[in-house]
Amino acid sequence: MHLRPLLLALLLTVSVMAQKPAVSDAAAPLPDFATLFAGVRAHQDELESLRRKYICTMQQTADELDKDGGSKKQTTEEYEVFFLNGIEVRRHLRHNGKELSPSEAKKEQEHVDKEVADLKAGKRPKHGGDVNLSVSRLLKLATFSNGRRIRVNGRDQIFYDFTGNPKADTNGLSDEIMRRLDGTVAIDEQDQVVSRLEAHLGSDFKIGGGMLANVHKGSRFTWTQAPVRGEIWLPETLDVNVDGRVLLFKGFQGAGKQRFYDYRKLDATVTILPDVTKVSEEEAKPE
């Protein structure tokens, strides 16, 4: 799950969890934890890699709150999103439901063209302070307990509570934040993939005295993914309530929602955007 800048990531959802859960057969034993999670981690790694072969539309809504908790400003942006060399690329489509003006669209296209050219040349973008909340990484940075089976929309889901493992090895700001999250994860038992993840920050998180990162206790997110055309599970929604300098928007206090839809699989070679040279499936893979 790559969300830039965070973000990232995360919803009053229209998801696999939308209906009220009904308890499944409580007598059925849960699968072996180690075996289940080995499969889930492997599948999630594979899914995050396969997502690079798809292009989709992402709608992002930010409801910024004032100091008293009232709505200060709400904005909606729509983007076309794809991956190149493992990096997420966005083309801005609409602002508050309105198409960009010709001059804005031209400027945006030039920006995307340059980003694509840089990525093809092997240049890595520098997004200081960005956060990439990856589900596959979170599964390796947390400890899990209290497993239980619940039937949701006719499918068995296995729920676990989790808490960040203070002894887990981290690599960068994203891992440091994820290691401090507590919450609940739902695993689709049949496909062995994460269908829903709810998490919150149990304590304030600061880096550089709060100048680089300052995310307050209680910031939380909900992330879901769902099957797409019966082929692959892909991100569907990301719901974030945050008070902090990093996550979704810098200096943002409020609620952020992202909805991913209209997934299209990339052909072996396909022109992603106007004026952009063809991108091969090989180039779309992560490094």
Secondary structure, 3 states (H helix, E strand, C coil): CCCCCCCCCCCCCCCCCCCCCEECCCCCCCCCHHHHHHHHHHHHHHHHHHHHHEEEEEEEEEEEECCCCCEEEEEEEEEEEEEECCEEEEEEEEECCEECCHHHHHHHHHHHHHHHHHHHCCCCCCCCCCCCCCHHHHHHHEEEEEEEEEEECCEEEEEEEEEECCCCCCCCHHHHHHCCEEEEEEEECCCCEEEEEEEEECCCEEEHHHCCEEECCCCEEEEEEEEECCCEEEEEEEEEEEEECCCCCCCEEEEEEEEEEEEEECCCEECCCCCCCCEEHHHHCCC
